[in-house]
């Protein structure tokens, strides 16, 4: 029903109220102090002062100091190198393009191994005492998914701000504001579709990986991508008349089978994991992505991958 509700393509939506409290993190504040040095002093000839005389902190240092002294931002960028497994019919054929098919399967297997390793290292580096919620991941996204769509349909902006990361919540709220006046939307989840693409469970975990924020102690982000198949119903009604003669005229209900790639994210700061939020929608990884994305190249080192994450997070 994502298309029917006009969710933005290429981003993720979350609509459930998490069972655990969602921690709110304030925006990072950056304060620049400038000092003015006169170039001409009484009785002394003009002197020029270069930047080396007064060491200025770099952008990376200011960002790091701000996060250490204040609070973490409420969201992190998409983790580079995330492999979202496509449907089998959308991958190269093993009969006509065996090399390409092997490359896709090898990249997928490699990403699963690296994802698991990233979680082990993440827990060790951040000294997390709680478990990694192996058995609760589907339950978390199931609740978030349902709550998000319910809030989006009813126009509950406060709920969307709590359920989604700020950038995605703003997109959903903008769509709510653009609705015609007097329109009422109702969303219902009919059932989970237990198909082979979700291993007959309705929800399949495609990627679960994490990374520590460089140079920021006990801070990092965890990202999980799901494939969700469900049958959803959406009904719209519009207000007709004014005053006592006001009534709502319902439009025909729309029942649709949906396949969605939902991403949820959790920020850890000072060793304390925050609440799970929906980051947006993802797209399956294509063979073209594997060919062009440097993070999928076999020659890309771990240091280069880490530097890429730092750049996207604004730490480099």
N, C-alpha and C positions, 0 to 999 in steps of 0.2 A: 504494500500500500504506500511505499515510499514515494512512488511517482504520483499517486493520486493526491497525496498531501503536499506535493510540490516541495519535497526536501531537496536541498542543493546537491547536485551531482558531484561525486568525488569527495564528499565529506561524510562524517558519521553523525548519527543522531542517537541520543539515549533518552529513554523516557521512563525510567523506573526510579522509584524512591529506594535508595540503597538501604539495606538492613542495618548497616553500620552508619555512624554519624559521618557526614561529609565535612572534612576540614576545609575551612575557607582560608586561602592564603592571599594576602594583600599584594598589590603590585610592587615591583622593585623600584625603589626610589634612588635616583642618582643625583648627587649634589656636586657641582663643580665650583671650586673656589678659585677665584682669579686674584692675582696680586698685580698691582700696577707699580712699576719701578720708574721713576723719572730718569730721563736720559741726560738731563742737564742739571747740575747742582751748582749752587752759588759758589763762585771762586774756583770751580773745577771745570776743566774742559769736557766737552761732550764725550760720553762713553756709551758704547753699545753693549748690551747684555744679551747673550745668546741663551738658548733654552737649556744648554748643558749646565749653566750656573744654578738653575733651579729645577731639580728633578720633578717631573710631573708623572703621576701614576698613569699607567696605560688603561685603555678601555677595559681590557680583560681584568686588570687588578681592581678597577672601580666596580665592575660587575660582581666580581667575587666577593669583595668587601661588603657590597650592599646586601648580597644574599646571606652572608654570614651574620651581619648585624641586624637585618630585618627579617623578612619572611620570603619563602620561595614563591615564584609566580605560580598561579593556579593551573598551568598547563605546560607541557613540553612539546617540542616539534615531533613530527613523524620520525621514528627511528630509522635511519638509513639502513638499507640492506634487508628490510622486512620482506619476506617472500610470502605472498598470498596465493596459495595454490589454486590454479584455474580448474575449470571443469575438464574432464578428460577429452570431451569432444572439441574443446578449444585449444588443445595442445597439438603440436605437430604429429603427424601420423608416423607410427613406427615402421610402416611399410613403404611409404613414399619419401619420408624425411627421417630416416633412422638416427642420423647424427644430431639433428635438432631435438628429436624426441629424447634421446639419451641426455643431452645437455640440460633439458628442462628437469628431468627426473633426478639427475645428479645434483643440480642446484637445489632442488627441493630437499633431498636427503641431507645435503650439507647444511642447509639452513636449519633443519630440525636439530641437528647435532649442535650447531652453534647457539641456537636459542636455548637449549637445555644448559649448555655451558655458561651462558650469560646469566641465567637465573642462579646457578650455583655460586658463581663469582659475586654476583650482586648481593646475595644473602650474606656471604662471608665478608665482603668489603664493608657493608653497612652494618654488620653485626646485628642482623635482625633476629629476634628471639621467637617470633611467631612463624607458623608454617607458611608455605607458599600457596595454600588454598587449592591444592590439586583437585579435590573433589567438589569444590564449591564454585568453580569458575562459571559453569553453565547456569547454575542457580542465580549467580550475581547478574549476568547479562540478561537472563530471562526477565528478572524483575525490573532492571533498568530499561529494557526495551519496551515493556508494557507500560511502565509509568511515564516514559518520555512521550510516547505516542498519545497517551491519554491526556497529558498536560498540553501537548501541542494542539490537539483537536479542540480542547476546551478553552485554549488561550490563556493558560495559567503561566504567566511569565516568570513569576517567582520560583515556581517548581522547575521550570526549564533552567534557570540560573543555577539551581542547586544540583540538577541532574547532569548537566552538560558542562563542558569546559567553556570558558567565556566566549571564545571566537565562534564556536558552533552555536551557542545559545543566542548570540547576537543575530546570526543568520535566521534562526527559527523565529525569533521575536520580530524581525523585519518582515517576515512573511505573514505573521499574525496581524501586524499593523496594516498590511496591504490588502487584507480581506475586505470584501464589500460590507458596508454597514448593515447590521441586522442579520448577518449570516451566522448560523449555528451549525457546528460540525460535531458529529459523534463517531468515535472510533471503537471498534470491537475486535478483539483477537478471538477468532473462532477456534482454531486448533493449530498445533504444530504438525508440519508435513514431514513424516518420517520417510525420507527418500535416500537413495544410495549416496547422493552428494553430501549428505550430513551423517552418513553411516547409520541411517535409520533412527536417528535420535532427534531430528529437528534442529539441533544446534551442534555444530562441529567447530572445534578449536583448530584454527589454521596456523596461528603463530602466537607464541607467548615468549616474549623476550624482555630484557631489562638492561639498563646501563647506569653506571654511576656518573654523576656530573663531575668532570675533571676539576681539580683544585678546590672543590667544595666538599668538605668532610661530611660524611653521613648523609648524603643527599643524592637522589637519583630518580629515575622514572621507570615504570613497568608498563608494558603495552601488550594487550591481547587482542587478536583479530579473530572474529567468529564468522562462520557462514550460517545464516539463519533462514530456514524455509518455513513459511506459515501461511495460513489462510486468514485474510483480514476483511472486515466489512466497514465501509465508511458511508455514512448518511449525512446529507446536507439539508438544511431547512432555511428558508428566508422569511423575514418578517414582512407582513403585509398589513397595511392600515395603521391607524394611530389611535392613541387613547384606549378607550374601552373596546374599540373595534379591532384592536391589534390581535393578529393570529399568525401562526407559523405554518407555512406551506412546505411540506416535505417533498424533496426530490427523490427519484428512484435510488434505492440503495445499490452500492457497488461492492461486489464480492470479488476479491482478487487473490490469486496465489502469488506470493512474493518470495524472492530470494534476495537477501540482503547481506552485505559484508560490513558488519558492525565492529568498530574499534572502541575499546574502553581503555582508560589510562588511570594510573595511580601514581601520585607524587609522594616520595619519601623525603622528609626534611628533618635533620638532626636525629636521624635514626628512628623516627616515628612515621609509619605509613599513614597517608591520608585516606580519604574515601575514594571509592571508584566513581569515575564519571565517564560519560560517553564522549568520545573525541570526535566522532564523525563516521562517514562511510568511506570504505576503501574500494579499490578496484583490483581485480585479480592481476597477478604478474603475468606479463606476456613474454614471448620469446624475444621480442624487440627490446623489452626492458632488460632482459638478461644480457643482451648484446651491447646495449648502450650504457647501462648503469655501472659505474666503476666499482660499486660495492659487491657486484656479483662476479667480478672478474677473479679468476683463480690467483692472479698475481698481486691482488690488493692485500697488503699486510694489515695486521691487527692495529698497528699504529696509525696507518692511513685511515682506517675505518673510525678510529677514535677521534682523530683530528676532524673528520667530517661531521661527527656528532657535535663536537665542540663548536664548529663553525655555525651549524644550524641553531644551536642553543644560544649563540651570541657570546660564547666564552672564549673565542679565539679571533 
